[in-house]
Amino acid sequence: MWNEGAAALRAAGISNARNEARWLLEHVLGAPCGPFGAQAVPAALCRRYRAMIERRAKRVPLQYLLGSVEFAGIVVKVTPAVLIPRPETEELVELGRRWLEQRRWARRVADLGTGSGCIAIALARELPEIECWASDSNRAALRVARENARRNGVAERMHFASGSWFESWGAEIHFDMIITNPPYMERGARVEAELGYEPEEALYAGEDGLDAYREILPEVPRRLNTGGIFLGEMGAGQAAGMRGLACASGMGEVEILRDAGGRERFVKWARRAEK
């Protein structure tokens, strides 16, 4: 079965065909697999495995087929209602974690466009003293996020809200950290086939990829406590546009940070006390 699946994926152009075929077989079997032949696997499981191989060959993302993904020290459920977390976003979480660890007074974190909840949940798991407010306009995504919070034992410190960005929270609610991985891809950008299965509203943000930030940034200075920090993930080539939007939003100068691959990937702004 394993060899059969690997051959089918290889023929479909899947670069990691042998490993993916094994992971799918182990998922179907519910146990690590050895050198199984077709006769070693019950017929019903054979059919299920071949169906999953066929879907992967059509470029359905592996993570959707497996139903979960490891991310920043936790495991989160993923469905086609949510974006599949990327390694770059793990770096965003690490930036947030380090900042919070050094400022034990910081307690209240906002995660805008939470999707699977991976950012807020990873931070809450690592830092038991914080509480997270997480918003998303997709109710199906929020259901996944709530389930992930329960699975990871942080549900009592999560406050989920249905709506875009800050709109579900009263103006009196302020935060010590605002963190976000909003959609930032340019409409019409050429992408790999797997992205066609992920939710468009979590990927694309207008002609230049900055429409989400046009909505988010003007509210940040009003929502961030003095001494607090804003962290956001962005796309390559967006640094100049981000600086312009931040300035127009009253944030002044922002810091642009690079990811592990050397690409300008994150925007950082600290709200300092007014002189």
N, C-alpha and C positions, 0 to 999 in steps of 0.2 A: 504493500500500500504506500509506504513512504516513497519508494523509488518511483512508483507510478505517479504520485502527486508531484514529486520534484520534476519529473520529465514534462508533465503538463505545464507547470509554471515556467520551466525553462523555455519551452516552446512559445510561451506567451510573452517572453522577454523580461520576466521577473529576475532581477540580478541576484537576489539572495534565495534562489528557488529551493535549494535543498533544506536550508534552515527553516524557511517559512512552511514548507510541506511538513516538516517534523513538528513544528509548533501547532499547526492545525490538527495533525493527527493526535498529538497529545491532548489537545483541547477536546476533541471528539471522544477519546478514550477515557479522559479524566485521570490520566496517569502517564508517567514517562514511558516512552515507547522504545522498544528494542528493534531488532531487524524483522519486523512483522511481514509476513506475506499476506495475500488476500484471504487465505483460508484461516488465518489466525484472528481475524476480526469478524464479529457477527455481521450478517448481511445488512441489518438496519443501520449499523454504524458505518459500514462501507458506503452505503447510499448517502448518508449524511456527509461523510468525508468528501466524497466525489462532488457533491453539490457545493461544498465550501471551496474546494479547489477550483471549480468552474467559476464561482463568483470572484475569487481572487484573480483568476486569469483575465476576467473582465475589468480588473483594476479596482474592485471594491477594496478599500483600505484594509489591511491586515488587522488593524486595531478594532475596527467595527466587527469583523468576523470573530475575533477572540472575545470582544465585549469589554475589554479593560486594557489599561496601560499603566506601566510604572512611571511615576513622575515625582521628582524631587523628594524621594523617600517615602512616598505613599503609593497606593494603587487606587485608581479611579475608574469607575464604569464610564464607557463612552458609547454613545449611540449616534445615528445620523442627525440627531437634534443638536449635537454639540461639536465644536471644533476639536480635533485631535491635538492634545498638547505637544508642543515642540521643545527640543533641547534649549532653544534660545529663551523660551519662557521659564525654563528651570533657572537660567542665569538671572532673569528678572526677579524670581523668587529669592534667589541667593542675595541679591542686592538688598531686597527688602528685609530679609532675615538679619543680615549683618547690621543694618541700620537700627532695627528694633532691639537687637541684643545690646547695643551700645547705649540705648536710651530707654531704660526700664520704666520711665515715667509714661512712655507712649503706650496707650491701651486700645485706642479705637482705630480700626483699619477699614477703609472702604475699598471694595474690589468692584470695579465698574465693568459690566459686560462679563459676568462671571462664567457663563457657559457651564462646563462640567463642575465648576467650583474649585478647580485644581489649585489656583493661586491662593485663595483665601484658606482653603483646607490645609494645604501644605504649611502655610505660616502658622495657622492655629495649632496644628499638631506639634510643631517645633517649639512654639512659644505659648505655654498654657495660661499666661496672664493676659493675653490680648482677646478682644472680641472683634468679630468681623461683620460688617454690613456688606452684603453682596447683592447686586442688582442685575437683572437681565430682562429684556423685553420679550423673550421667547419663553413661554410658560412650560413647554416641553423640556427645555434646557434646565429650567429651575427645578423641575421634578427630578432630573438626573442629579443636579447639584445637591438637593436635599438628601437624596439617597446616599450620595458619596459622603456627605457630612456624617450621616448615621454610621455608615460602614467604618469610617475612620475615627469615630468616637469624639467628634467635636460639635455635634449638632446643637448642644446647649449654649455654645458660644457663637453661633452663626445666626444672623438676622437676614433672611432672604426677602427680596422685594421685587415685584413684577413692575417693570417700567424701564425707560431709557435713562441710563446714567444716574443722575441725582433726583429725578423727578418724583420718586415715590417717598422721599424723605423731606420732612419739614425743614424750612430754612434755618431753624434753630439747631439742627443736628450738624455738628462739625467733627472733623477727624484729625488724628495725629499723622496718619499716613493715608494717601490716596494712591492706589496702584491699579494699573489697567493694561490689558492686552486687547485693545479694540481692533476692529477690522481696519487694515491699512493698505490693502492691495489696490492698485489702480484698476478701474473697470476696464475689462478687455485685455488684461495682461495674459501672456501665454503661460500656462501652468501645466504641470504633470497631470496625467489622466485621473489619478486618485483624488485630486482636489475637486473634481466634478461631483463627487459624492458627499462632500462636506457642505454645511449650510452656507449659502451665498452671503446671507446677512452678517455672518461672522468673519467673512473674508474681505469683501469689497467695500470701499468707501469713496466712491466718486472718481472723477477723472484723474486726480492726483493722489488718491489714497488717503487724503487728510480730512475728509468730511466729518468723520467721527470726532476728531480732535477739534474741529471748528465748533462742535457742540459742547465738548467736555471742558476745554481750557478756560473759557470765560467764567465758568463757575468755580474753578479751582481756588482762586484767591479768596472767594467768599466762604468756602467750605473747609479750608485748611487752617488748623490752629497755628498760632505763632510757634515757631520752632519745628513745625511739621514738615513733611516731605511729600512731593509728588513724584511718582515713578511710572513711566509708560514705555511700552514697546512700540517700535516703528519700523518702517521698511528702509531698505537701502536707498540713498539719494534723497531722503526727505528731511535731512537736518536743516537745510536753509529754510524750507517752508515751515518747519516746526518752530524755528527761532522767530520767524515773522509772526506766526500765530500767537506765540507766547507773549511777545512784546505787545501785540494788539489787544491781548486779553488782560493786560496789567500785571503780568508776571515778571516782566523785565527779562534779564539775561537767564538763560537756562544752560545746563551742562549736558553735552552730548557724550554718551559713553559707548565704547565699542564692545562687541561680543567676542567670544573666544576665537572666532574666525577673522577678527580684525575689521568687521563691518560696523559702521555707525548704526546702533541698534536701539539704544535706550535714551530717553530724555529724563532729566532729573532737575527738580526745582525745589529749593528749600525756602520756606517762608520765614524770613527773619523779622525780628522786632523792628517796628518803625522807629526811626530816629526823631 
